[in-house]
Amino acid sequence: MQDREWPQESELVVCTVENVKDFVAFVSLDEYGGRQGLIPISEIATGWIKYIRDHIREGQKIVCKVLNVDRNRGHIDLSLKDVNEHQRREKIREWKNESKARKWIGFVAETAGEPAIGIEDAILDKYGALYPVFEDIVTDGDATIKKLGLTKKASDALLHIAHESVKAPHVEVIGNLILTSTQPDGISVIKKALKSAEPKIAGVEIELLYLGAPTYRIKVTAPDYKKAEKALEKAANSAIAVVEKSGGEGKLVKKPKSGKSQ
């Protein structure tokens, strides 16, 4: 479980700039109860800095890397220059998600009539963070709730809040299905094969698109790549089996992954 009292060295943290001096900036760490940290001018940006305020200002939200933590003296040394743009965006996204998740857990606690800290600790013990549990609930609620070991009231409230607040993430995989038949009733065989290529799979959507004989596109949308790939194989194999049974041929040509999340 995450130590929520002090950050760890090399950890990325979200900070609010409180006071900018000539050679140092003082910040509060948003994720650690507003503990104060400092950024020396040498860690503000690369190269020579004439005016520190050209790079940082009071009230600004920034992402810093923890250089050193001295709990006895209460000192936290930080670096702004060691954080690249990608790391900054990802950390801000993570921080915003955790902030939302903590608010949602407050709603869960209020509904269940239980302390929020107990629910948070149960989630952190299994996940190390709060937001991922909400994503897991919308894709596999029963297994996730069982793993947490919460009371029925808290579990029911958590399920309700998760489904109200989070859209299920999904990925897409695409393949071209090539089907040929030389039989007199070949068109009927292909139609039957395509119908069999749309099996009912929980949480999965399968879409077929005619590209021009003998090629048909299969697009599978699922919560994760493992499930999507399995569904694509099942759909393609069903169609190919129908065609081959009638003396025809079939094969699946996979496309590169094109995932997206919501």
C-alpha positions as CSV (number, residue, x, y, z in Angstrom):
1,M,0.0,0.0,0.0
2,Q,1.2,3.5,-0.8
3,D,2.9,5.5,2.0
4,R,0.7,8.6,1.9
5,E,2.8,10.5,4.4
6,W,6.0,11.0,2.5
7,P,7.0,10.6,-1.2
8,Q,9.8,8.3,-2.3
9,E,13.0,9.4,-4.0
10,S,12.6,9.5,-7.9
11,E,8.8,9.6,-7.6
12,L,6.9,12.1,-9.7
13,V,4.7,14.4,-7.6
14,V,2.1,17.1,-8.4
15,C,3.0,20.4,-6.7
16,T,1.5,23.9,-6.3
17,V,4.0,26.7,-6.5
18,E,3.7,28.8,-3.3
19,N,6.7,31.2,-3.2
20,V,9.3,32.0,-5.8
21,K,12.6,33.6,-4.6
22,D,15.7,34.6,-6.6
23,F,17.4,31.2,-6.3
24,V,14.7,28.8,-5.0
25,A,11.0,28.0,-5.4
26,F,8.9,26.6,-2.5
27,V,6.0,24.3,-3.4
28,S,3.4,22.2,-1.6
29,L,2.9,18.6,-2.6
30,D,-0.7,18.1,-3.4
31,E,-0.7,14.3,-2.9
32,Y,1.0,14.5,0.5
33,G,-1.1,16.8,2.6
34,G,0.5,19.9,1.4
35,R,4.0,19.0,2.6
36,Q,6.5,21.7,1.5
37,G,9.3,21.0,-0.9
38,L,11.9,23.2,-2.5
39,I,13.3,23.5,-6.0
40,P,16.8,25.1,-6.2
41,I,17.4,27.3,-9.3
42,S,19.7,24.6,-10.7
43,E,16.8,22.2,-10.9
44,I,14.3,24.6,-12.5
45,A,15.5,24.3,-16.1
46,T,18.5,23.2,-18.1
47,G,21.0,25.9,-19.0
48,W,21.7,29.2,-17.5
49,I,18.7,30.9,-15.8
50,K,18.7,34.7,-15.4
51,Y,15.3,35.1,-13.9
52,I,13.6,32.2,-12.1
53,R,10.2,33.8,-12.6
54,D,10.6,33.3,-16.4
55,H,10.2,29.6,-15.7
56,I,7.9,29.3,-12.7
57,R,5.3,31.4,-10.9
58,E,3.1,31.3,-7.8
59,G,-0.1,29.4,-8.1
60,Q,1.2,27.2,-10.9
61,K,0.6,23.4,-10.9
62,I,3.7,21.6,-11.8
63,V,5.1,18.1,-11.8
64,C,8.5,17.5,-10.1
65,K,10.8,14.6,-9.5
66,V,11.7,13.9,-5.9
67,L,15.5,14.1,-5.4
68,N,15.8,13.7,-1.7
69,V,13.6,13.2,1.4
70,D,14.9,14.0,4.9
71,R,12.0,13.1,7.2
72,N,13.9,14.1,10.3
73,R,14.4,17.7,9.1
74,G,11.2,17.7,7.1
75,H,13.0,18.5,3.8
76,I,12.0,17.4,0.4
77,D,14.3,18.4,-2.5
78,L,12.7,18.5,-6.0
79,S,13.6,18.9,-9.6
80,L,11.4,20.4,-12.3
81,K,13.9,20.0,-15.2
82,D,14.1,16.2,-14.8
83,V,10.5,15.8,-15.8
84,N,9.8,15.6,-19.6
85,E,6.5,16.6,-21.2
86,H,5.2,13.1,-21.6
87,Q,5.9,12.3,-17.9
88,R,4.2,15.6,-16.9
89,R,1.0,14.9,-18.9
90,E,0.8,11.3,-17.7
91,K,1.3,12.3,-14.0
92,I,-1.3,15.1,-14.3
93,R,-3.8,12.6,-15.8
94,E,-3.1,10.1,-13.1
95,W,-3.4,12.8,-10.4
96,K,-6.8,14.0,-11.8
97,N,-8.1,10.4,-11.9
98,E,-7.0,9.7,-8.4
99,S,-8.7,13.0,-7.2
100,K,-11.9,11.9,-8.9
101,A,-11.7,8.4,-7.4
102,R,-11.2,9.8,-3.9
103,K,-14.3,11.9,-4.3
104,W,-16.3,8.9,-5.6
105,I,-15.2,6.9,-2.6
106,G,-16.5,9.7,-0.4
107,F,-19.9,9.1,-2.0
108,V,-19.6,5.4,-1.5
109,A,-18.8,5.8,2.2
110,E,-21.7,8.2,2.7
111,T,-24.1,5.8,1.0
112,A,-22.9,2.8,2.9
113,G,-22.5,4.7,6.2
114,E,-18.9,3.6,6.6
115,P,-15.6,5.5,7.0
116,A,-14.0,6.4,3.7
117,I,-10.5,5.5,5.0
118,G,-11.5,1.8,5.4
119,I,-12.7,1.6,1.8
120,E,-9.6,3.4,0.5
121,D,-7.3,1.1,2.4
122,A,-9.0,-2.0,1.0
123,I,-8.6,-0.7,-2.5
124,L,-5.0,0.5,-2.0
125,D,-4.0,-2.8,-0.5
126,K,-5.0,-4.6,-3.7
127,Y,-4.3,-2.0,-6.3
128,G,-1.8,0.6,-4.9
129,A,-4.0,3.3,-6.4
130,L,-7.7,4.2,-6.3
131,Y,-8.8,4.9,-9.9
132,P,-7.9,1.5,-11.5
133,V,-10.5,-0.3,-9.3
134,F,-13.3,1.7,-11.0
135,E,-12.1,0.7,-14.4
136,D,-12.0,-3.0,-13.4
137,I,-15.5,-2.8,-11.9
138,V,-17.0,-1.6,-15.2
139,T,-15.3,-4.5,-17.1
140,D,-15.6,-7.3,-14.5
141,G,-17.6,-6.1,-11.5
142,D,-18.2,-9.3,-9.6
143,A,-14.6,-10.5,-9.6
144,T,-13.3,-7.1,-8.6
145,I,-15.8,-6.6,-5.8
146,K,-15.1,-10.1,-4.5
147,K,-11.4,-9.4,-4.4
148,L,-11.8,-6.3,-2.3
149,G,-13.7,-8.0,0.5
150,L,-15.9,-5.0,1.4
151,T,-19.3,-5.1,3.1
152,K,-22.3,-5.6,1.0
153,K,-23.5,-2.0,1.4
154,A,-20.1,-0.7,0.4
155,S,-19.8,-3.1,-2.5
156,D,-23.3,-2.2,-3.8
157,A,-22.5,1.5,-3.6
158,L,-19.1,1.1,-5.3
159,L,-20.7,-0.8,-8.2
160,H,-23.3,1.9,-8.6
161,I,-20.9,4.8,-8.5
162,A,-18.4,3.1,-10.9
163,H,-21.1,2.4,-13.5
164,E,-22.4,5.9,-13.2
165,S,-19.0,7.6,-13.4
166,V,-16.7,5.6,-15.6
167,K,-17.0,4.5,-19.2
168,A,-15.7,1.0,-19.9
169,P,-12.3,1.2,-21.7
170,H,-12.1,-0.7,-25.0
171,V,-9.7,-1.7,-27.7
172,E,-10.3,-2.6,-31.4
173,V,-8.7,-5.3,-33.5
174,I,-9.3,-5.7,-37.2
175,G,-8.7,-8.5,-39.6
176,N,-9.6,-9.3,-43.2
177,L,-11.4,-12.5,-43.8
178,I,-10.8,-14.0,-47.2
179,L,-13.5,-16.5,-48.2
180,T,-13.9,-18.3,-51.5
181,S,-16.3,-21.0,-52.8
182,T,-16.5,-22.5,-56.3
183,Q,-19.8,-24.4,-55.5
184,P,-22.9,-23.5,-57.5
185,D,-24.5,-22.3,-54.3
186,G,-21.3,-20.4,-53.3
187,I,-23.1,-17.2,-52.4
188,S,-25.3,-19.0,-49.9
189,V,-22.3,-20.7,-48.4
190,I,-20.5,-17.3,-48.0
191,K,-23.6,-15.8,-46.4
192,K,-23.9,-18.7,-44.0
193,A,-20.2,-18.4,-43.2
194,L,-20.5,-14.6,-42.5
195,K,-23.5,-15.2,-40.2
196,S,-21.5,-17.7,-38.2
197,A,-18.7,-15.0,-37.9
198,E,-20.8,-13.0,-35.5
199,P,-20.9,-15.2,-32.3
200,K,-22.5,-13.7,-29.2
201,I,-19.7,-13.0,-26.7
202,A,-20.3,-11.0,-23.5
203,G,-18.7,-7.6,-23.6
204,V,-17.6,-7.9,-27.2
205,E,-18.9,-6.3,-30.4
206,I,-18.2,-7.8,-33.8
207,E,-18.8,-5.9,-37.0
208,L,-18.5,-7.2,-40.6
209,L,-17.9,-5.1,-43.6
210,Y,-17.8,-6.2,-47.3
211,L,-14.7,-4.9,-49.0
212,G,-15.2,-6.7,-52.3
213,A,-15.2,-10.4,-53.0
214,P,-13.5,-12.4,-51.6
215,T,-12.5,-10.1,-48.8
216,Y,-14.6,-9.2,-45.7
217,R,-13.4,-7.1,-42.8
218,I,-14.0,-8.1,-39.2
219,K,-13.7,-5.4,-36.5
220,V,-13.8,-6.6,-32.9
221,T,-14.3,-4.2,-30.0
222,A,-13.6,-5.6,-26.5
223,P,-12.4,-4.4,-23.0
224,D,-8.8,-5.7,-23.7
225,Y,-6.6,-7.1,-26.4
226,K,-6.6,-10.6,-25.0
227,K,-10.4,-10.8,-25.2
228,A,-10.5,-9.0,-28.6
229,E,-7.9,-11.3,-30.2
230,K,-9.7,-14.4,-28.9
231,A,-13.1,-13.2,-30.2
232,L,-11.5,-12.4,-33.6
233,E,-10.0,-15.9,-33.9
234,K,-13.3,-17.4,-32.9
235,A,-15.3,-15.4,-35.4
236,A,-12.9,-16.1,-38.2
237,N,-12.5,-19.8,-37.5
238,S,-16.3,-20.2,-37.4
239,A,-16.6,-18.7,-40.9
240,I,-13.7,-20.6,-42.3
241,A,-15.1,-23.9,-41.0
242,V,-18.3,-23.3,-42.9
243,V,-16.6,-22.5,-46.1
244,E,-14.1,-25.4,-45.9
245,K,-16.9,-27.9,-45.1
246,S,-18.4,-27.0,-48.5
247,G,-15.1,-27.4,-50.3
248,G,-14.1,-23.8,-50.3
249,E,-11.1,-22.0,-48.7
250,G,-10.8,-19.3,-46.1
251,K,-8.1,-17.5,-44.2
252,L,-7.7,-14.6,-41.7
253,V,-5.2,-11.7,-42.3
254,K,-4.7,-9.7,-39.2
255,K,-4.2,-5.9,-39.2
256,P,-2.0,-4.1,-36.7
257,K,-3.6,-3.3,-33.4
258,S,-5.5,0.0,-33.2
259,G,-6.5,0.4,-29.6
260,K,-8.3,3.3,-27.9
261,S,-9.7,3.9,-24.5
262,Q,-12.7,5.8,-23.2
